[in-house]
Amino acid sequence: MITITYFGSLKQLQPSGSESLSWPGGDTEDLVNLLRQRGPDWARALEPGRVFKLAVNRQLLHGPAPINDGDDVAILPPVTGG
């Protein structure tokens, strides 16, 4: 089981802001591909070329990384403001 926290516009897709997900193992690319399969809104929000970052256990990633059972994953879209 992993915990996923959604930020920014992604919270519109998961209004609670987080969820627990049964995780068979894999990496961040596997997770994003799994979430894209939830439907057109998810596929658009996480489409290839779209800018967003992932963090695993509060460590911001700059490329694919393994996700292990019990990990906390955050998906962060770009942030703007002043």
FIGU-305687 format. One record per residue: residue number from 1; z, x, y negated of N, C-alpha, C, CB in turn; residue in one letter. Coordinates in pm, whole numbers, plus 50000, padded with zeros to 5 digits. Glycine has a CB too. Layout:
! residues N
(NUM, (Z, X, Y), (Z, X, Y), (Z, X, Y), (Z, X, Y), 'A')
...
***
This chain:
! residues 82
(1, (50000, 50085, 50117), (50000, 50000, 50000), (50000, 50090, 49876), (50122, 49903, 50000), 'M')
(2, (49913, 50058, 49780), (49912, 50128, 49652), (49936, 50025, 49542), (49778, 50206, 49629), 'I')
(3, (49979, 50071, 49427), (49996, 49985, 49311), (49891, 50025, 49208), (50141, 49997, 49251), 'T')
(4, (49820, 49926, 49157), (49718, 49950, 49056), (49763, 49881, 48928), (49577, 49899, 49101), 'I')
(5, (49758, 49954, 48817), (49789, 49898, 48686), (49662, 49902, 48602), (49904, 49976, 48616), 'T')
(6, (49632, 49788, 48539), (49511, 49775, 48458), (49550, 49772, 48311), (49431, 49648, 48497), 'Y')
(7, (49470, 49839, 48228), (49496, 49844, 48086), (49376, 49792, 48008), (49531, 49986, 48043), 'F')
(8, (49398, 49760, 47882), (49292, 49718, 47792), (49216, 49597, 47844), (49196, 49831, 47769), 'G')
(9, (49086, 49601, 47830), (49001, 49488, 47867), (49007, 49457, 48017), (48858, 49515, 47826), 'S')
(10, (49046, 49554, 48097), (49055, 49529, 48242), (49165, 49429, 48277), (49078, 49659, 48316), 'L')
(11, (49261, 49412, 48187), (49366, 49313, 48213), (49311, 49171, 48215), (49476, 49324, 48107), 'K')
(12, (49195, 49150, 48156), (49133, 49017, 48162), (49094, 48983, 48305), (49009, 49011, 48070), 'Q')
(13, (49065, 49084, 48384), (49027, 49061, 48523), (49149, 49045, 48613), (48941, 49176, 48574), 'L')
(14, (49260, 49102, 48573), (49385, 49093, 48648), (49496, 49064, 48546), (49415, 49227, 48731), 'Q')
(15, (49510, 48935, 48505), (49600, 48901, 48396), (49746, 48946, 48414), (49597, 48754, 48377), 'P')
(16, (49789, 48963, 48536), (49927, 49011, 48556), (49939, 49157, 48513), (49971, 48995, 48704), 'S')
(17, (49827, 49226, 48502), (49827, 49366, 48460), (49844, 49466, 48572), (49935, 49386, 48361), 'G')
(18, (49883, 49418, 48690), (49898, 49509, 48804), (49889, 49431, 48934), (50032, 49587, 48796), 'S')
(19, (49874, 49506, 49040), (49872, 49445, 49173), (49904, 49550, 49278), (49734, 49380, 49203), 'E')
(20, (49951, 49503, 49390), (49970, 49588, 49507), (49852, 49562, 49600), (50108, 49560, 49579), 'S')
(21, (49799, 49668, 49655), (49679, 49657, 49737), (49698, 49736, 49866), (49555, 49707, 49660), 'L')
(22, (49669, 49672, 49977), (49671, 49741, 50104), (49564, 49849, 50099), (49648, 49644, 50225), 'S')
(23, (49599, 49972, 50134), (49507, 50085, 50118), (49490, 50159, 50249), (49558, 50180, 50008), 'W')
(24, (49367, 50159, 50303), (49343, 50229, 50428), (49327, 50380, 50411), (49220, 50173, 50495), 'P')
(25, (49319, 50425, 50286), (49299, 50567, 50258), (49163, 50588, 50194), (49311, 50651, 50385), 'G')
(26, (49150, 50698, 50125), (49025, 50730, 50058), (49053, 50795, 49925), (48938, 50605, 50040), 'G')
(27, (48952, 50791, 49839), (48970, 50854, 49709), (48942, 50754, 49597), (48877, 50977, 49696), 'D')
(28, (48944, 50804, 49475), (48927, 50716, 49360), (48790, 50649, 49359), (48947, 50794, 49231), 'T')
(29, (48688, 50717, 49406), (48556, 50655, 49413), (48555, 50538, 49512), (48449, 50759, 49452), 'E')
(30, (48626, 50554, 49623), (48637, 50445, 49721), (48706, 50324, 49659), (48714, 50492, 49846), 'D')
(31, (48811, 50350, 49581), (48883, 50240, 49518), (48795, 50167, 49418), (49010, 50292, 49448), 'L')
(32, (48726, 50240, 49333), (48639, 50177, 49233), (48530, 50096, 49303), (48577, 50283, 49140), 'V')
(33, (48471, 50150, 49408), (48369, 50075, 49483), (48426, 49948, 49544), (48308, 50163, 49594), 'N')
(34, (48548, 49954, 49596), (48613, 49836, 49651), (48634, 49731, 49544), (48747, 49874, 49715), 'L')
(35, (48682, 49772, 49427), (48705, 49676, 49318), (48575, 49615, 49268), (48779, 49744, 49203), 'L')
(36, (48468, 49691, 49265), (48337, 49639, 49222), (48291, 49525, 49311), (48232, 49751, 49221), 'R')
(37, (48330, 49526, 49436), (48287, 49424, 49532), (48357, 49291, 49511), (48312, 49473, 49671), 'Q')
(38, (48453, 49285, 49420), (48525, 49160, 49394), (48440, 49056, 49323), (48649, 49188, 49313), 'R')
(39, (48328, 49098, 49266), (48242, 49001, 49198), (48175, 49061, 49077), (48321, 48878, 49158), 'G')
(40, (48088, 48981, 49012), (48008, 49033, 48902), (48091, 49084, 48783), (47916, 48926, 48855), 'P')
(41, (48201, 49018, 48751), (48282, 49065, 48637), (48341, 49202, 48665), (48394, 48964, 48607), 'D')
(42, (48391, 49221, 48786), (48445, 49351, 48825), (48335, 49456, 48829), (48515, 49342, 48962), 'W')
(43, (48221, 49420, 48885), (48109, 49514, 48896), (48064, 49561, 48757), (47991, 49450, 48972), 'A')
(44, (48058, 49467, 48660), (48020, 49504, 48524), (48124, 49592, 48458), (47998, 49379, 48440), 'R')
(45, (48250, 49557, 48473), (48358, 49632, 48407), (48367, 49775, 48460), (48492, 49561, 48427), 'A')
(46, (48333, 49794, 48587), (48347, 49926, 48650), (48213, 49985, 48692), (48438, 49916, 48771), 'L')
(47, (48105, 49941, 48628), (47973, 49988, 48668), (47957, 50138, 48642), (47865, 49910, 48593), 'E')
(48, (47873, 50202, 48722), (47847, 50344, 48700), (47798, 50368, 48557), (47743, 50396, 48802), 'P')
(49, (47846, 50472, 48496), (47810, 50503, 48358), (47903, 50444, 48256), (47672, 50455, 48332), 'G')
(50, (47984, 50346, 48297), (48083, 50286, 48208), (48196, 50386, 48189), (48137, 50149, 48266), 'R')
(51, (48250, 50392, 48070), (48355, 50488, 48040), (48492, 50428, 48073), (48349, 50532, 47892), 'V')
(52, (48563, 50490, 48163), (48703, 50458, 48192), (48762, 50577, 48264), (48716, 50326, 48277), 'F')
(53, (48892, 50588, 48260), (48963, 50698, 48326), (49056, 50641, 48432), (49042, 50784, 48223), 'K')
(54, (49086, 50723, 48529), (49184, 50687, 48629), (49296, 50789, 48627), (49121, 50677, 48769), 'L')
(55, (49414, 50743, 48658), (49529, 50831, 48672), (49595, 50796, 48805), (49631, 50816, 48552), 'A')
(56, (49638, 50898, 48876), (49711, 50878, 49000), (49848, 50942, 48982), (49635, 50939, 49124), 'V')
(57, (49951, 50861, 49000), (50088, 50907, 48982), (50107, 50974, 48845), (50127, 51005, 49093), 'N')
(58, (50051, 50907, 48743), (50063, 50948, 48603), (49991, 51077, 48567), (50207, 50962, 48568), 'R')
(59, (49902, 51123, 48654), (49822, 51242, 48627), (49679, 51197, 48598), (49827, 51343, 48748), 'Q')
(60, (49636, 51217, 48473), (49501, 51178, 48434), (49399, 51264, 48510), (49483, 51193, 48282), 'L')
(61, (49300, 51196, 48565), (49200, 51265, 48647), (49073, 51292, 48568), (49167, 51183, 48772), 'L')
(62, (49003, 51398, 48608), (48875, 51432, 48546), (48765, 51436, 48650), (48885, 51566, 48473), 'H')
(63, (48790, 51378, 48765), (48693, 51371, 48873), (48756, 51298, 48990), (48645, 51512, 48915), 'G')
(64, (48683, 51279, 49098), (48737, 51211, 49215), (48861, 51283, 49268), (48630, 51203, 49324), 'P')
(65, (48954, 51203, 49319), (49078, 51258, 49376), (49126, 51165, 49487), (49188, 51275, 49266), 'A')
(66, (49196, 51221, 49585), (49248, 51137, 49694), (49355, 51041, 49643), (49305, 51225, 49806), 'P')
(67, (49361, 50926, 49707), (49467, 50828, 49684), (49538, 50810, 49816), (49412, 50691, 49627), 'I')
(68, (49669, 50829, 49815), (49748, 50816, 49936), (49833, 50691, 49932), (49836, 50939, 49955), 'N')
(69, (49872, 50645, 50049), (49961, 50531, 50060), (50085, 50556, 49974), (50000, 50504, 50208), 'D')
(70, (50123, 50458, 49893), (50240, 50469, 49807), (50210, 50519, 49667), (50338, 50560, 49871), 'G')
(71, (50085, 50559, 49641), (50050, 50609, 49508), (50042, 50497, 49405), (49918, 50684, 49513), 'D')
(72, (50062, 50534, 49279), (50043, 50446, 49166), (49913, 50488, 49097), (50165, 50450, 49067), 'D')
(73, (49823, 50393, 49080), (49694, 50421, 49017), (49684, 50339, 48889), (49575, 50388, 49114), 'V')
(74, (49637, 50401, 48782), (49611, 50330, 48657), (49464, 50343, 48624), (49699, 50387, 48541), 'A')
(75, (49406, 50233, 48576), (49268, 50235, 48532), (49268, 50205, 48383), (49180, 50131, 48611), 'I')
(76, (49216, 50301, 48306), (49225, 50296, 48160), (49086, 50296, 48097), (49307, 50414, 48107), 'L')
(77, (49049, 50185, 48030), (48925, 50186, 47956), (48944, 50263, 47824), (48876, 50042, 47929), 'P')
(78, (48836, 50288, 47752), (48852, 50359, 47624), (48945, 50283, 47530), (48714, 50380, 47556), 'P')
(79, (49018, 50356, 47451), (49111, 50297, 47356), (49063, 50331, 47215), (49257, 50347, 47380), 'V')
(80, (49063, 50231, 47130), (49029, 50254, 46990), (49140, 50199, 46903), (48892, 50190, 46953), 'T')
(81, (49138, 50236, 46782), (49238, 50185, 46688), (49271, 50289, 46585), (49364, 50141, 46761), 'G')
(82, (49362, 50254, 46498), (49394, 50348, 46392), (49541, 50365, 46374), (49335, 50305, 46264), 'G')
***
